[in-house]
Amino acid sequence: MTITGSGLGSKAIKTFDLLDQFIAVLGATKPTLFPFLETVGGGTAGNNSIESYKGATHFVQAVDEVPNAITLEGEFSPYIHVGGVGSYSFDAGGSQYLQGEDSTDYEFASNADFSAGAFILPTDITSVAVLAKYDVNVQREWKFGLQSASKIELESFDETNDHSRIGAGDTAVTINQWSFICATTDGADSDASQSFYLNGVADGSGNTESNAAYASQPGTTAKLAIGAAHNTTPAITEIFSGRIALPFVTGKELSAADVATIYNIGRILLGLA
């Protein structure tokens, strides 16, 4: 795919043309992308909530574990990059994260394709969640982030049968450095159903089934979380520290070419190219 609107210099970067290309790569099935265009506002619903780009309209709110309504400008240090999109700073010490709703657009049951990804600048690379629709021991569905060895991880959970499929990439993410992480799956009950990508390049595939009783990933009532996973809401766990930009989830198993295109678009938008 040819990327347009990416000439040299900030004046030449066409933010919304590039976001349109990004969302086009995510496909027509349940694409959700948060470009983090908002820089001020509280965490209560309807008060400057953070909005997704095109597709179905979704919102996340800035909250902490209590949950208190907190402000973006006071707690998340929004930064607008050269390409016009933002990144937010997350701090595990403050139990800060972004909470969304329980939506069928985040559910990929019946062995359906899906992918998740984000640009991250982590200050902690051990057992952290970046995107999750997952409430520990209550309503587990899927969780995407970094595992204990700092490698990309995707967990698909079968809450009905209380078993999971968990896969991980091959390479540890580097702390204090921008990285693009992505996981894709065809949703099948198969050891080969997941693939991982680091900075636009294939980084391993496969997963391990916790028990033969695993069948599929049914929908739950868990809410979307960015920068954490729920631990019997409103408590949270695996809290991310560092910056997150351009988080997305989509009902498409992205190809290697798709992932490379998204990586290149994101690098332009974030001023990393």
TORDOFI-417087 format. One record per residue (C-alpha): z, y, x; residue number from 1. Coordinates in steps of 0.02 Angstrom, whole numbers, plus 50000, padded with zeros to 5 digits. Each point is the difference from the previous one (the first is absolute). Layout:
{pz=Z py=Y px=X n=NUM}
...
This chain:
{pz=50000 py=50000 px=50000 n=1}
{pz=49954 py=50172 px=50067 n=2}
{pz=50141 py=50125 px=49998 n=3}
{pz=49945 py=50175 px=49950 n=4}
{pz=50090 py=50166 px=50003 n=5}
{pz=50077 py=49962 px=50169 n=6}
{pz=49928 py=50134 px=50113 n=7}
{pz=50096 py=50072 px=50146 n=8}
{pz=50133 py=50129 px=49965 n=9}
{pz=50121 py=50017 px=49856 n=10}
{pz=49880 py=50112 px=49903 n=11}
{pz=49870 py=49862 px=50000 n=12}
{pz=50116 py=49867 px=49928 n=13}
{pz=49965 py=49978 px=49815 n=14}
{pz=50165 py=49929 px=49940 n=15}
{pz=49951 py=49947 px=49826 n=16}
{pz=49832 py=49930 px=50054 n=17}
{pz=50093 py=49888 px=50121 n=18}
{pz=50130 py=49952 px=49870 n=19}
{pz=49858 py=49956 px=49881 n=20}
{pz=49926 py=49887 px=50133 n=21}
{pz=50173 py=49923 px=50029 n=22}
{pz=50026 py=49962 px=49815 n=23}
{pz=49822 py=49932 px=49986 n=24}
{pz=50038 py=49872 px=50135 n=25}
{pz=50157 py=49947 px=49907 n=26}
{pz=49887 py=49949 px=49856 n=27}
{pz=50009 py=50007 px=49811 n=28}
{pz=50145 py=49880 px=49969 n=29}
{pz=50171 py=50083 px=49996 n=30}
{pz=49978 py=50118 px=50149 n=31}
{pz=50150 py=50112 px=50035 n=32}
{pz=50001 py=50123 px=50146 n=33}
{pz=50133 py=50131 px=50036 n=34}
{pz=49930 py=50138 px=50114 n=35}
{pz=50168 py=50094 px=49996 n=36}
{pz=49926 py=50170 px=49958 n=37}
{pz=50167 py=50064 px=49933 n=38}
{pz=50120 py=50092 px=50115 n=39}
{pz=50138 py=50063 px=49884 n=40}
{pz=50093 py=49935 px=49849 n=41}
{pz=50146 py=49900 px=49937 n=42}
{pz=50008 py=49816 px=49963 n=43}
{pz=50023 py=50006 px=49812 n=44}
{pz=49857 py=49943 px=49890 n=45}
{pz=49884 py=50140 px=49951 n=46}
{pz=50064 py=50116 px=50137 n=47}
{pz=49865 py=50004 px=50134 n=48}
{pz=49985 py=49812 px=50008 n=49}
{pz=49883 py=49931 px=50133 n=50}
{pz=49834 py=49951 px=49922 n=51}
{pz=49873 py=49867 px=50044 n=52}
{pz=49819 py=50046 px=50032 n=53}
{pz=49871 py=49962 px=49865 n=54}
{pz=49999 py=49826 px=49922 n=55}
{pz=50141 py=49977 px=49875 n=56}
{pz=50128 py=50141 px=50016 n=57}
{pz=50163 py=49943 px=50076 n=58}
{pz=50151 py=50093 px=50067 n=59}
{pz=50140 py=49968 px=50122 n=60}
{pz=50158 py=50104 px=50014 n=61}
{pz=50105 py=50048 px=50150 n=62}
{pz=50171 py=49918 px=49979 n=63}
{pz=50141 py=49921 px=50097 n=64}
{pz=50096 py=49840 px=49970 n=65}
{pz=50126 py=50074 px=49877 n=66}
{pz=49872 py=50052 px=49931 n=67}
{pz=50014 py=50188 px=50018 n=68}
{pz=49855 py=50117 px=49971 n=69}
{pz=49964 py=50075 px=50170 n=70}
{pz=49867 py=50121 px=50058 n=71}
{pz=49846 py=49961 px=50103 n=72}
{pz=50020 py=50156 px=50105 n=73}
{pz=50184 py=49968 px=50033 n=74}
{pz=49999 py=49814 px=50038 n=75}
{pz=49824 py=49939 px=50039 n=76}
{pz=49933 py=50138 px=50115 n=77}
{pz=49823 py=50002 px=49928 n=78}
{pz=49864 py=50033 px=50127 n=79}
{pz=49821 py=50042 px=49950 n=80}
{pz=49880 py=49932 px=50129 n=81}
{pz=49837 py=50077 px=50059 n=82}
{pz=49902 py=49905 px=49868 n=83}
{pz=50103 py=50070 px=49856 n=84}
{pz=50103 py=49844 px=49959 n=85}
{pz=50186 py=49982 px=50030 n=86}
{pz=50127 py=49887 px=50080 n=87}
{pz=50183 py=49986 px=49952 n=88}
{pz=50148 py=49962 px=50113 n=89}
{pz=50117 py=49861 px=49943 n=90}
{pz=50177 py=49975 px=50065 n=91}
{pz=50091 py=49836 px=49976 n=92}
{pz=50164 py=50088 px=50035 n=93}
{pz=49976 py=50106 px=49845 n=94}
{pz=49938 py=49854 px=49893 n=95}
{pz=49847 py=50103 px=49951 n=96}
{pz=49845 py=49926 px=49923 n=97}
{pz=49867 py=50030 px=49868 n=98}
{pz=50020 py=49910 px=49833 n=99}
{pz=49858 py=49966 px=49880 n=100}
{pz=49989 py=49912 px=49834 n=101}
{pz=49978 py=49821 px=49947 n=102}
{pz=49813 py=49997 px=49966 n=103}
{pz=49876 py=49860 px=49972 n=104}
{pz=49889 py=50093 px=50125 n=105}
{pz=50120 py=49939 px=50134 n=106}
{pz=49999 py=49820 px=49936 n=107}
{pz=49881 py=49869 px=50068 n=108}
{pz=50047 py=49842 px=49909 n=109}
{pz=49902 py=49841 px=49970 n=110}
{pz=49941 py=49986 px=50180 n=111}
{pz=49913 py=50169 px=49999 n=112}
{pz=49931 py=50093 px=50151 n=113}
{pz=50097 py=50147 px=50068 n=114}
{pz=50026 py=50104 px=50157 n=115}
{pz=50129 py=50125 px=50060 n=116}
{pz=50001 py=50120 px=50146 n=117}
{pz=50061 py=50163 px=50075 n=118}
{pz=50004 py=50106 px=50156 n=119}
{pz=50174 py=49998 px=50076 n=120}
{pz=50091 py=50089 px=50141 n=121}
{pz=50157 py=49891 px=50009 n=122}
{pz=50163 py=50038 px=50089 n=123}
{pz=50063 py=49827 px=49951 n=124}
{pz=49885 py=49849 px=50005 n=125}
{pz=50119 py=49860 px=49951 n=126}
{pz=50000 py=49929 px=49823 n=127}
{pz=49941 py=50152 px=49902 n=128}
{pz=49905 py=50012 px=49836 n=129}
{pz=49856 py=50123 px=49984 n=130}
{pz=49941 py=49957 px=49823 n=131}
{pz=50083 py=49880 px=49880 n=132}
{pz=50010 py=49946 px=49819 n=133}
{pz=50150 py=49895 px=50034 n=134}
{pz=50181 py=49999 px=49946 n=135}
{pz=50102 py=49879 px=50106 n=136}
{pz=50072 py=49852 px=49902 n=137}
{pz=49949 py=50078 px=49835 n=138}
{pz=49813 py=50035 px=49981 n=139}
{pz=49903 py=49956 px=50158 n=140}
{pz=49813 py=50022 px=50001 n=141}
{pz=49923 py=50063 px=50164 n=142}
{pz=50060 py=50091 px=50156 n=143}
{pz=49901 py=50075 px=50143 n=144}
{pz=50069 py=50067 px=50164 n=145}
{pz=50060 py=49942 px=50170 n=146}
{pz=50100 py=49841 px=50033 n=147}
{pz=50141 py=49970 px=50124 n=148}
{pz=49878 py=49985 px=50146 n=149}
{pz=49917 py=50166 px=49952 n=150}
{pz=49840 py=49917 px=49939 n=151}
{pz=49910 py=50039 px=49837 n=152}
{pz=50067 py=49892 px=49859 n=153}
{pz=49951 py=49963 px=49821 n=154}
{pz=50110 py=49902 px=49882 n=155}
{pz=49934 py=49935 px=49833 n=156}
{pz=50138 py=49934 px=49889 n=157}
{pz=49996 py=49878 px=49856 n=158}
{pz=50154 py=50056 px=49901 n=159}
{pz=49971 py=49864 px=49870 n=160}
{pz=50021 py=49861 px=50127 n=161}
{pz=50109 py=50096 px=50124 n=162}
{pz=49883 py=49975 px=50149 n=163}
{pz=49891 py=50108 px=50111 n=164}
{pz=49851 py=50009 px=50116 n=165}
{pz=50032 py=50109 px=50153 n=166}
{pz=49874 py=50041 px=50134 n=167}
{pz=50005 py=50110 px=50155 n=168}
{pz=49879 py=50079 px=50122 n=169}
{pz=49987 py=49954 px=50184 n=170}
{pz=50045 py=50164 px=50084 n=171}
{pz=50159 py=50104 px=49999 n=172}
{pz=49979 py=50179 px=49942 n=173}
{pz=50045 py=50133 px=50130 n=174}
{pz=50150 py=50109 px=49962 n=175}
{pz=49976 py=50190 px=49996 n=176}
{pz=49811 py=49983 px=49989 n=177}
{pz=49883 py=50020 px=49853 n=178}
{pz=49931 py=49833 px=49942 n=179}
{pz=49896 py=49945 px=49852 n=180}
{pz=50064 py=49838 px=49923 n=181}
{pz=49915 py=49900 px=49864 n=182}
{pz=50020 py=49830 px=49917 n=183}
{pz=49878 py=49916 px=49883 n=184}
{pz=50004 py=49843 px=49895 n=185}
{pz=49891 py=49903 px=49879 n=186}
{pz=50160 py=49950 px=49909 n=187}
{pz=49966 py=49815 px=50016 n=188}
{pz=50138 py=49871 px=50020 n=189}
{pz=49934 py=49965 px=50174 n=190}
{pz=50061 py=50014 px=50180 n=191}
{pz=49843 py=50100 px=50042 n=192}
{pz=50013 py=50126 px=49859 n=193}
{pz=50063 py=50152 px=50099 n=194}
{pz=49920 py=50107 px=50137 n=195}
{pz=50073 py=50140 px=50105 n=196}
{pz=49926 py=50152 px=50085 n=197}
{pz=50073 py=50119 px=50129 n=198}
{pz=49910 py=50164 px=50036 n=199}
{pz=49843 py=49940 px=49912 n=200}
{pz=49986 py=49836 px=50097 n=201}
{pz=50037 py=49823 px=49941 n=202}
{pz=50176 py=49948 px=50052 n=203}
{pz=50018 py=49822 px=49941 n=204}
{pz=50002 py=49905 px=49836 n=205}
{pz=50096 py=49866 px=49907 n=206}
{pz=50170 py=49982 px=49920 n=207}
{pz=50139 py=49876 px=49971 n=208}
{pz=50053 py=49930 px=49832 n=209}
{pz=50188 py=49987 px=49974 n=210}
{pz=49979 py=49849 px=49884 n=211}
{pz=49859 py=49903 px=49918 n=212}
{pz=50064 py=50064 px=49833 n=213}
{pz=49922 py=50171 px=50038 n=214}
{pz=49857 py=50025 px=49877 n=215}
{pz=49954 py=50184 px=49982 n=216}
{pz=50072 py=50175 px=50002 n=217}
{pz=50048 py=50043 px=49820 n=218}
{pz=50033 py=50178 px=49944 n=219}
{pz=50180 py=50063 px=49992 n=220}
{pz=50090 py=50156 px=49942 n=221}
{pz=50034 py=50062 px=50177 n=222}
{pz=49950 py=50180 px=50038 n=223}
{pz=49887 py=50053 px=50141 n=224}
{pz=50090 py=50063 px=50155 n=225}
{pz=49928 py=50089 px=50153 n=226}
{pz=50107 py=49993 px=50156 n=227}
{pz=50120 py=49866 px=49938 n=228}
{pz=50020 py=49849 px=49887 n=229}
{pz=50120 py=49996 px=49854 n=230}
{pz=50158 py=49898 px=50014 n=231}
{pz=50055 py=49991 px=49818 n=232}
{pz=49946 py=50176 px=49950 n=233}
{pz=50053 py=50133 px=50044 n=234}
{pz=50062 py=49921 px=50162 n=235}
{pz=49866 py=49980 px=50135 n=236}
{pz=49973 py=49900 px=50158 n=237}
{pz=49880 py=49991 px=50149 n=238}
{pz=49995 py=50190 px=50003 n=239}
{pz=49860 py=50077 px=50104 n=240}
{pz=50034 py=50136 px=50129 n=241}
{pz=49859 py=50109 px=50061 n=242}
{pz=49844 py=50073 px=49919 n=243}
{pz=49885 py=49921 px=49871 n=244}
{pz=49828 py=50065 px=49950 n=245}
{pz=49861 py=49941 px=49884 n=246}
{pz=50091 py=49848 px=49925 n=247}
{pz=49892 py=49898 px=49882 n=248}
{pz=49991 py=49840 px=49900 n=249}
{pz=49847 py=49930 px=49913 n=250}
{pz=49944 py=49847 px=49903 n=251}
{pz=49866 py=49960 px=50127 n=252}
{pz=50003 py=49888 px=50152 n=253}
{pz=49936 py=50127 px=50125 n=254}
{pz=49872 py=49937 px=50126 n=255}
{pz=50011 py=50033 px=50186 n=256}
{pz=49866 py=50133 px=49979 n=257}
{pz=50098 py=50081 px=49858 n=258}
{pz=50157 py=50008 px=50106 n=259}
{pz=49906 py=50076 px=50147 n=260}
{pz=49925 py=50133 px=49886 n=261}
{pz=50169 py=50046 px=49926 n=262}
{pz=50075 py=50009 px=50175 n=263}
{pz=49865 py=50119 px=50059 n=264}
{pz=50015 py=50111 px=49845 n=265}
{pz=50189 py=50006 px=50021 n=266}
{pz=49988 py=50046 px=50183 n=267}
{pz=49892 py=50149 px=49955 n=268}
{pz=50114 py=50057 px=49859 n=269}
{pz=50155 py=49986 px=50111 n=270}
{pz=49921 py=50081 px=50152 n=271}
{pz=50012 py=49841 px=50103 n=272}
{pz=49813 py=49980 px=50033 n=273}
